[in-house]
Amino acid sequence: MRDFSWKYFTMTGDVESYLLYKEIDHQSKVEPEEEEDIIPDDLELLS
């Protein structure tokens, strides 16, 4: 989806597709950090 929104933006200049691209890019950088925090808590529950 990220690549599609960038390609669409470069072809059309649509600002909303650029904003979508930036939001997806930001989420992809934020989510891995959050997942690392969640995984150790889940492992503690299994022991």
GUTOR-694366 format. One record per residue: residue number from 1; residue in three letters; x, y, z of N, C-alpha, C in turn. Coordinates in Angstrom, 1 decimal. Example, Ala and Ser with C-alpha at 12.3 -4.5 7.8 and 13.67 -1.06 7.14 Angstrom:
# GUTOR-694366
 nuvo miba   n_px   n_py   n_pz  ca_px  ca_py  ca_pz   c_px   c_py   c_pz
    1  ALA   13.2   -5.7    7.8   12.3   -4.5    7.8   13.2   -3.3    7.8
    2  SER   12.8   -2.2    7.1   13.7   -1.1    7.1   12.9    0.0    7.9
***
This chain:
# GUTOR-694366
 nuvo miba   n_px   n_py   n_pz  ca_px  ca_py  ca_pz   c_px   c_py   c_pz
    1  MET    0.8   -1.2    0.0    0.0    0.0    0.0    0.9    1.3    0.0
    2  ARG    2.0    1.2    0.7    2.9    2.3    0.8    3.5    2.7   -0.6
    3  ASP    3.9    1.6   -1.3    4.5    1.9   -2.6    3.4    2.4   -3.6
    4  PHE    2.2    1.8   -3.5    1.1    2.3   -4.4    0.8    3.7   -4.1
    5  SER    0.7    4.2   -2.9    0.4    5.6   -2.6    1.5    6.5   -3.1
    6  TRP    2.8    6.1   -3.0    3.8    6.9   -3.5    3.8    7.0   -5.0
    7  LYS    3.6    5.8   -5.7    3.5    5.8   -7.1    2.4    6.7   -7.6
    8  TYR    1.2    6.6   -7.0    0.1    7.3   -7.4    0.3    8.8   -7.2
    9  PHE    1.0    9.2   -6.1    1.3   10.6   -5.8    2.3   11.1   -6.9
   10  THR    3.3   10.3   -7.3    4.3   10.8   -8.3    3.6   11.0   -9.7
   11  MET    2.6   10.1   -9.9    2.0   10.2  -11.2    0.9   11.3  -11.3
   12  THR    0.2   11.6  -10.2   -0.9   12.5  -10.2   -0.6   13.8   -9.4
   13  GLY    0.3   13.8   -8.5    0.5   15.0   -7.6   -0.6   15.2   -6.6
   14  ASP   -1.4   14.1   -6.4   -2.5   14.2   -5.4   -1.9   14.3   -4.0
   15  VAL   -2.3   15.3   -3.3   -1.8   15.6   -1.9   -2.2   14.5   -0.9
   16  GLU   -3.5   14.1   -1.1   -4.0   13.1   -0.1   -3.3   11.8   -0.2
   17  SER   -2.8   11.4   -1.4   -2.0   10.2   -1.6   -0.7   10.3   -0.9
   18  TYR   -0.1   11.5   -1.0    1.2   11.8   -0.3    1.0   11.7    1.3
   19  LEU   -0.1   12.3    1.7   -0.4   12.2    3.2   -0.6   10.7    3.6
   20  LEU   -1.3    9.9    2.8   -1.4    8.5    3.1   -0.1    7.8    3.1
   21  TYR    0.8    8.1    2.2    2.1    7.6    2.1    2.9    7.9    3.4
   22  LYS    2.8    9.2    3.8    3.5    9.6    5.1    3.0    8.9    6.3
   23  GLU    1.7    8.7    6.4    1.0    8.0    7.5    1.4    6.6    7.6
   24  ILE    1.4    5.9    6.4    1.8    4.5    6.4    3.3    4.4    6.8
   25  ASP    4.1    5.3    6.3    5.6    5.3    6.6    5.8    5.5    8.1
   26  HIS    5.1    6.4    8.7    5.2    6.7   10.1    4.7    5.4   10.9
   27  GLN    3.6    4.8   10.5    3.1    3.7   11.2    4.1    2.5   11.1
   28  SER    4.7    2.3   10.0    5.7    1.2    9.9    6.9    1.4   10.8
   29  LYS    7.2    2.6   11.1    8.3    2.9   12.0    7.9    2.8   13.5
   30  VAL    6.7    3.1   13.8    6.2    3.0   15.2    5.8    1.6   15.6
   31  GLU    5.2    0.8   14.7    4.7   -0.5   15.1    5.7   -1.5   15.6
   32  PRO    6.9   -1.6   14.9    7.8   -2.6   15.4    8.3   -2.3   16.9
   33  GLU    8.4   -1.1   17.3    8.8   -0.8   18.7    7.7   -1.3   19.6
   34  GLU    6.5   -1.0   19.3    5.3   -1.4   20.1    5.3   -2.9   20.2
   35  GLU    5.5   -3.6   19.1    5.4   -5.1   19.2    6.5   -5.7   20.0
   36  GLU    7.7   -5.1   20.1    8.7   -5.6   20.9    8.4   -5.5   22.4
   37  ASP    7.6   -4.5   22.7    7.2   -4.3   24.1    6.1   -5.3   24.5
   38  ILE    5.3   -5.7   23.5    4.2   -6.6   23.8    4.7   -8.0   23.9
   39  ILE    5.6   -8.4   23.1    6.1   -9.8   23.1    6.6  -10.3   24.5
   40  PRO    7.5   -9.6   25.2    7.9  -10.1   26.5    6.8  -10.2   27.5
   41  ASP    5.8   -9.3   27.5    4.7   -9.5   28.4    3.9  -10.8   28.1
   42  ASP    3.7  -11.1   26.8    3.0  -12.3   26.5    3.8  -13.5   26.9
   43  LEU    5.1  -13.5   26.8    5.9  -14.6   27.2    5.9  -14.9   28.7
   44  GLU    5.8  -13.8   29.5    5.7  -14.0   30.9    4.4  -14.7   31.3
   45  LEU    3.4  -14.4   30.6    2.1  -15.1   30.9    2.1  -16.6   30.6
   46  LEU    2.9  -17.0   29.6    3.0  -18.4   29.3    3.8  -19.2   30.3
   47  SER    4.7  -18.6   31.1    5.5  -19.3   32.0    4.8  -19.6   33.3
***
